[in-house]
Every structure is written in structure tokens, then in C-alpha cells.
């Protein structure tokens, strides 16, 4: 068995080497390999340098050979080459033909050229421009990978597919014109083209591959044509300048994290007639209809939102990464009916100062509100039984948290690095299970803990909860669960009434909200009131 593994390893090694063409003769410092009767290709030599001019024919030993190809890796790592001129007789560039010719600033390709091998110009970081001949029918994977100086590309009309990673790390690329015949944009094709500000997605395109435009930070808009069926994983992630997103009616497959970290998104819409996705009531979100194959029941999941999203009624789930790094989002109301907020849903919404969680909510996913550094207070609904890992980690402005009686577990890092937390209300009669890592780098020794009066002793004796600055009995101004807020407050002076109600974050509300409220009374007093 070990011998078989060894043989397989050798085969893989030799396969990866992609053996170069043998040298049959050399003329004027250029190596040639005979490929057919009176036909040669330019063969490899690491000594090539300067301005290279390849002739259409080369005489040797009484025969005039036609030069029709540049062999695999012919100029591989020839960093001293500054320019290349190819004759009209050349029809093919082999794999890695000019790979890592880092000093090459220009190359003249003949109109006769039909095939450009993968990685042909990989790492040609000084190549500022190139004209691809019309006869070329495909751009192979890695063809222009790392061509850092390339500013623009016109892809020939015959090209029907752009290979994976074809233009990765073309940092200077500003515009690309894609042909109408193009049906597919491969994975990673334009990844890290950070200056790309203009691109057309052809009308015949049906698929955009994974990571295809990831980190195209200067792309302000993209028009997705009718006929497009699939957009791959993280295809437009970190497109920081993308402001508007219009999805066609034919698009039925949006892979995970496609529009992650597009902080500038302000408007999202889905064309009418799409059988899977919608944006009802101009909600500025993408809503996915999910049909249960067993019951045919349809539920609705918000998979992408933006700064202007209003979550529509009927949504039961907020998808993974739905608002990931949406830094323009200031606040959001999650309506009744939503039961699940998935992992990382609001991760990195650093300017969000308020969020309203519905009583229907049962599950807050891992790191769902992590790095929401503008949040001031959070009140968790009574239907939640566990606060998951990292759920509110690094919410550095968070000052007050209310945990309902239903919570049994607080997982690690749930409130880690909440450095401004001052008041923690825990309504559970039995101490929720938690370790010190739940409050990692959060100064619990400076935080006041409020618990049910009958449970003070339990919390004081608990290894974690006993570490809080003080453990206080909830009482005095509690609001009974089934009474009017005004008449349920005790210890009032005379006929004092509530004048105004505020959240802990300072937002004025029309009436008492569940959890902690700040109320101003007609007798001039201000009270912190808990409504269960």
C-alpha cells in the first residue's frame, strides 16, 4: 500500500511539472523545438532578456521552419525580458508561456493567434496593456493573474467563457468590456481588482462564479441581465462601493455570502415574477421563499438586507450574514413572526444603535450581533432559552442587558469585550449556566447585577455570578405583567402619572416596552422601570 502511495505521489509531481519542450536547435539566441515537418515552436530558456522579436520563419540546416507556437513555459521567469513581438505565423501560446516575466511592459500579439494557454501572462506585473486578437475563443484560468499594471481589457467577441482567476490581483484594472457571446464568468475571475469601476455583464450570461468580483471595491453598480440564473458564493463580497442591487426574475440560485460586506448598499430589489426571491413592498431586502418538500408549506427568509431595509411581515428567519458589516445601518425593528436570527446576521453593524427583538424570537445565532459597537442596550425576549456563542461580543457601547427568565445557558464570548457594560438584569430564578469566558475581558467586577428577590442568595454563591460588583434584588418599581403600566408602579407620590417613556438608549417610546424603561413622572421624578 505504501508503494502505491509513493507511485501516486510521483505521478502527481511529474504531472505538475508540465514538462517543457525539448530544444532541437538555437538560432540568434532563441531555442526552437520541431513539432512537425518544417514547423517549430519557441522553446524555453531562462536566459531570454531585453526586447524579443520572434521571426515568422527560421532557417536551420537547409530548412526554413515556420514558427507557429510559443511552447509551455518558454519564457518562464525571464524577468529580464522587456518586450515581445510575435509574428503572424503564431497561432498558439502554451501554458505559462510568459509566466512571471515581471519586467515585460508590452507584447504584440498577432491576429493569427487562436489559443492562449492558462497562466500565459501570470505575474507579468509590468504589462500595462494588451490587445487580445479576435480569433481567440476562450480566456483560460489564471491567464492574467497578477498583471498589476494592466488598466483595461477588451475581451474578443468569440469568447464564451472566462476561466477561473483569469484577472485576479489586476490592481490597476479599471474597465473591462465583455463580449455578448459570453455565457459564464468563472470563479475568482476579477477578485481583488480594486480599481475596477466599469464592467458589463453580457445579456447571454447565465452564471457568475464563486468570488468572481470579490473585493472589487470601486465598482459602484452592476447590471445583472435577465437570463442570469446563478451567482456564486461571495461573488460580490467586499464590493465596498456597490450602492444599488437589482436582481433579475430569472435568478434562482444565490449562493451563500454573495453580497457580504457591501456596506454602501442602500437599495435592493428583485424583479417581479422571480419564483424564489422577492422584495415585497419595496422593503429593500431579498426574501427567499423556502418550500418544505414534505408539507409544501412555504416560509420566508430574509437573506440580504441593507441600510434602508424594512423587514416585511411574513418573514420568519433572518439569514446567515444577512446584514454582515452593514455599517450604514442605524437601527432596525425585527417584526413579530421572526423566530430565528442566524449566525453572523448583524455582525459588524458598527453604527447600529438600536434593535427591537420580537417576542416570537427563539434563537439568536452565534455572533449574530458581534461588533455592533453602537448598541447601548439589549432586551432579550422571553422565548429565548440560550444566548449563543459570541452573540453580543465586542458590543463596546452596550451599557445595559436584560436577560429573561427563560434563559438557561449563556455560551462562551456571548458578552465578551463589552467594556462599557454597567447593568445586567437577569430575570432567571436559577442562575444561567455560564463560564467566565461568557464575559471575557468584560469588567464584571464593575457591573451591577439585578436578579429576582428570591434568588439573590443563589447568585451570590455562584462561582461566576458572585463575581459581579453587586447583586441587587429586583423590586420597588417592577411592573406587573398584566396591568396597565401607569397603575402598576408602586411608591408614587399622590396622583403622579407617567409623562414620558424612554428606552435605556434614550429613544422615546409611546408606551412601556418589555424590559427596562426610563420613565419621567409628573411629580418630577425619573424612574427605571422593569416591565416583564
N, C-alpha and C positions, 0 to 999 in steps of 0.2 A: 504493500500500500504506500509506504514512504517513497518507493522508487517512482510510483505513478505520479505522486505529488511533485517530485523533482522534475520529471519529464514535462509535466504540465507547466511548471514554472519556467522551464527553458523555452517552451513554445511561446508562452506569453511574452517573455523577454525578447526573443527574436522577432515576434510579431510587432512589438512596439518600436523596434529599431528602424523598421521600414527601410530596408537595405537600399543604398544608393546605387545608381547605375555605374557599371564598370567603365573605366576610361580606356578607349581604344586608340585615341591619338590626341595630340595637342597642337594647335595652330595659333600663333600670336598670343600665347598665354591663356587660351581658352581650351578647356578639356571637352572632348566630344565622345559620345557613345553611339555606335552604329545600331540602329533599331530596325532597319530594313534595307533593301537594296538601294544604295545611293541616298539613304535617309539617316540623319543623325539627330540626337538631342544634345543640348548643352549639359555636361556632367559636372559633378561637384568639385570644388577646390576651395579651401579655406583662405587661399592667398589672393583671391579676387579683390581688387580695390580700385578706387578712382571712378572715372566715367567709363562705363562699359558699353560698347557698341557691338551688337551681335550681327554678323552678316547673314544675308539670305542663303548664300551657298558658301561652302568652304572646300577648297581643293586639298586632296591628300592622296598621295601615291597614285596619281593619274586619274583620280575620280573626283568629280565635282559633287559634293554631298549637299543635299537640301537640308537646311536646319528647320525642323518643324515643331520642336518642343524644347521646353526647359524642364529637365528631369527633376524628380523629387529631391528636395534639399540641395539643389545645385548651388545656391548662394547662401546656404545656411550659415548664419552667424558671420557673414562677411561684413563686419562693421565698418570697414574702410571704403566700401562702395558708396559713391555719392550720387550717381545717376545711372540709369539703364535705358538703352534704346533697343527695341526689338524689331526685327524685320517683318514684312508682310507674310512671309512663309510660315511663321509660327502660329500654330492653332491651339496649343495646349501649354498650360503652366502646371507643373506637377505639385504634389503635396509639399508644403513648406518651401516652395521654390525660392522665395526671398525672405524666409523667416529670420527675424532679428537682424535684418540689415538696418541697424539703427541710425546709420549716417546717411542713408539714401533719401534725398529730398525730392526726387522726381523719377518717374518711369513713363516711357512712351509705349503704350500697348497697341498692337496692330489691329486693323479692322478685321483681319482674318481670324483672330482669336475666338475660339468657341468654348473652351473649358479652362476654368481657373480652379485649381485644386484647393482643398481645405488647408487653412493656415498659410496660404501662399504669401500673405504680407503680414503675418503675425509679428507684432513687435517692431514694425517699421515706424518708429515713433517720430521720425523727422519728415515723413511723407505728408506734404501739405495738400496735395490734390491728385486726383486720378480720374481718368475718363475710361469707363468700362465699355468695351466695344458692344455694338448692338447684337452680335451673334451669340453672346454669352447667354445661356438659358437658365443658369442657377448660380446663386451665391452660396458656397459651401460653408459649413461650420468653421468658425474661427478665422475666416478669410482676412478680415481687417482688425482683428483683436489687438488692442493696444496701439493703434495708429493715432497717437496722441495729438498730432498736428493737423490731422485731416479735418477740414472745415465743412465740406459739402460733398454730397454723393448723388448722382443721378443713376438709378438702377434701370438697366435696359428693359424694354417692353416685353422681351421674351421670357423674362424671369417669372416663374410661377411659385417659387418658394425661397424664403430667406433662411439659411441654415442657422442653427443654434449658435449663439455667441459671436455672430459674424462681425458685429461692431462694438463689442464690449470695450469699455475704457477708451473710447474715442472722445477724449475730454473736450476737444475743440470743435467737435461736430455740431453745427448749428442748424442745418436743414438737410432733409432727405426727401427726394421725390421717388415715390414707389410706383411701379407700373400697374396698369389696370388688370393685367393678367395675373397678378399676384393673388394667390388663394390662402397662403399661410405665412405667418410671421413666427419663426421658431423661438424656442426658449432662450432667454438671456440675450436676444439679438441686439438690443440697444441699451443694455444695462450700463449704468454709470456714464451715459452720455449727458453730462451735467449741463452743457450749454445748448442742448437740442431744444429749439424753440418753435420749430415748424416741421410737421410731418403729416402726410395724408395717408389714411387707411383706405386702400382701394375698395371699390364697390363690390369686387368679387371675393374679398377676403372672408373666410369662414372661421378662422381660428387665429387667436393671438396666444402665443405660448407662455409658459411659466416665466416669470421675471423679465418678460420681454422689454419693458420700459422702466424697470425698477431704477429709482434714483435719477430719473430724468427731471432734475429739479427745476429746470427753466421752462418746461412745457406748460403753457398757460391753458391750453384746451386741446381736446382730441375729439374728432368726429368719428363716431362708430357707425358704420353703414348698415342699412337694412340688408340682411343676409348673413351677418355675423352670428355665429352660433355659440362660440366658446371663448372665454377669456380665462387664461391660466392663473395658477397660484401666484400671488404677489406681483402680478404683471405690471401694475402701476404704483407699487409701494414707493413711498418717499418721493412722489411727484409733488414737490412742495408748492409749485406754482399753479397746480390744477384747481380751477375755481368752479367750473361747470361740468356736469356729467349727465349726458343723455344716452340712455340705453335703448337699443332698437327692439322692436317687437319680436324679432327672430332669435334673440339671445336667450338661450335656455340653460346655459351652463356657466355659472360664475364660480370659479374655484375659490378656496379659502384665502382670506387676507389680500384679495386682489387690489383693494384700494386703501390698504393700511397706511397710516401716517401721511395722509394728504391733508395737512392742516388748513389749507386755503379753501377747501371745498365749501361752497355756500349754497349751491343749487344742485339737486339731484332729481332726475325724473326718469320714468320708464314709459316708453311709447305704449299707447293703447293697443290692446289685442295680444299682449305678451301672455302666454299661458302659464308662466311660472312666477314672474316678477311683476310688481306694480308699485305705484306711488299714489295711493288714493288721497283725494282731497288736497293735492299739491303739498304733501307732507314733507317733501324734501328728504326722502329716505327710500331705500329699496326694501320692499317687503316680499318675502318669499312664501308662496303657498305650498304647504307640505301635506301631501295626502297619505293617510295611513293605508297601506295595501290590504290590510285585513278588514278594516271597518269602513273604508272610504271616507273617513272623517278628515276634514281639512283644517289645519291650524296655520297660523300666520306668524312668521318670524321676521323681525327686523334685522337685516344682515349688514346694511351700511347706512350710516347717518352722517349728518354734517352740522355745522354751527346753527343752521336755521331749521333743524328738524323739529316737527311736532308729531309725536308718536300717535298714530291714529288708533281709534277704538278697534278692538278685534285682535290686536297683536297680543300674543301670549308669551313671546320669548324675545329677548334681546340677544342677538347672535354674538359669537366669539369675535373679538376685535371690532365690533360694530362702530365704535366711536374712537378707536385707538389713536392716541396722540392728536385728538381734535382740539387743538389749542385755542380755537376761536369760540368754542362752546362755553357760554357763561353760566347757564343753568338749564335744567330740564325737569319736566314733570312726567313721571312714568305712570301711565294710567292704570286704573283698576282692570284686572283681567290678565295682566302680565304676571306670570308665575316664576319665570327663570331669567336671571341676568347671567349670561355665560362668562367664562373665563376671559379676562382682559378686556371686557366690553367697553369700559371707560378709562382704560389705562392711559395715563399721561395727559388727561384733560386738565392741564395745569391751571387754567383760568376759570374753571367751573367753581362757582361759589356756593351753589345750592342744588340739591337734588331731592325730589319728593318721591318716596318709595310707597307703593300701594300696599294695602292690607292683603291683597291676593298673592303677594310675593312669597315664595317658599325657599328659593335658592339664590344666593349671591355667590358667583363663581370665584375661583382663585384669581387674585389680583384684579378683581373687577373694577375697583376704584383706586388702585395703587397709583401714586404720584398725582392724585388730584389735589394739588397743593393749595388750591384756593378754597376748598371746603372748610367751613367753620364749624358746622355741627351736623350730626347724622343721627337720625332716629330710625331704628330698625324695626320693621313690622312684627307683630305678634305671631305671624305664621312661620317665621324663620327659626329653625332649630339649631343651626350651626353657622358660625361665621368662619368662612373658609380661609385657606392659606393666603396671606398677603392681601386680603380683601380691601383693607384701608391702609396698607403700608405706605409710608412716606407721604401721608397727608399732613404736611408740616404746619398748616394753619388750623388744623382741627383742634377745637378747644373743648367741645362737649360731645359726648356719645351717650345715647340711650339704648341699652340692650334689653329686649323684652323678656318676660318670664319664660317664654317658650325656648330660649336658647340653652342648650345643654353643653355645647362644645365651642371653644374658641381656638382655632388652629394656629400653628406657628406663623409668626410675622403678620398676623391679622391687623395689628395696630403698631407695627414696628416703625421706628423713626417718626412717630407723631410727637414731635418735640415741644409743641405748644399745648398739649392736652392738659386741661386743668380739672375738669369734672367728668366723672364716669358714673353713669346711672345704670345699675344692674338690677333689674326687677325680678330676677330669678330667685326663688326661695332657697334652692340648693345651688351651691357655688358651681358655675360652669367649669368644666374640665379645661384646663389650660396650663401651659408651661411658661417659664419666663420668656421664652422666645416669641410668645404671642405679642409681647411688649418690648421686643429687642430695641435697645437704645432709646426707649421712651421712658422718661423720668417718673416712674410710678411713685417714687418716694415723695414727689411733689404734687401728686394728683389726689383730689378728694373723691372718695368712693361713697356712693349712696346706694343703700340696699334696703329691702323690706325690714321693718322694725323687728319682726320675729327672727330674722336671720343674721342679725349683727354678730352674734357670737360665732356662728359658723364661719363667716368671712374672716373674722379676727384670727381664728385658729388655723385657717388655710395657709399653706406654705407660700402660695403666690399672692392671694388677695390680702393677706395680712401685711404685705409689704407696702401697701398704699399709705399715703400721708395720713389720712384719717378715714375712718369708716363711720358713716353717718346714717342715722335712721331716716327713711323716707316717711314723711308725715308733715303735719302742720298745714300745708297748702295743697294737699292732694285733691284731685277732682274725682268724684265718684263716677264710675263708668257709665251709668245710665241716667245721669242727672244733667240738667242744664248747667253749663259751665259757670255762669254767674252765681247761681244759688248754691252750687256745690262747694264753694270756697268758704272755709270757716275763718273765725277770728277777724271778721270785718268790723269796722267802726261804723255804727249807725246804719244808715241806708246806702253805704258806699257801693258803687257799681263799677263794672269794668268800663273804662273809657276807650282803651285800645289794646290790641294784642299783637305781639311780635314774636318771630322765631328767634332762636338764640343767635342767628346770623344777622339780625336786625331788620329782616323783611317783615313789613306789616301784613297781617292776615285779617280777613273779615271775621273769623271766628276762631275759637280754640282748635288747635291741631293736636292729634295724639302725640304724646311725649311731653317734652319740656317747652313751656311757653313763658315769655316775659309779658306781664300784664301791668298796665297802668290803671290805677283806681281813681275814682272821683274824689277820694279823700286825700289825694296827693301822694299816696304810697305806690311803690313799684314792687311787684312780687314775681318770684319764679314759681311757676305752677306746673305740676305734673298731671297730665290727663292720660289715663290708661286706656 
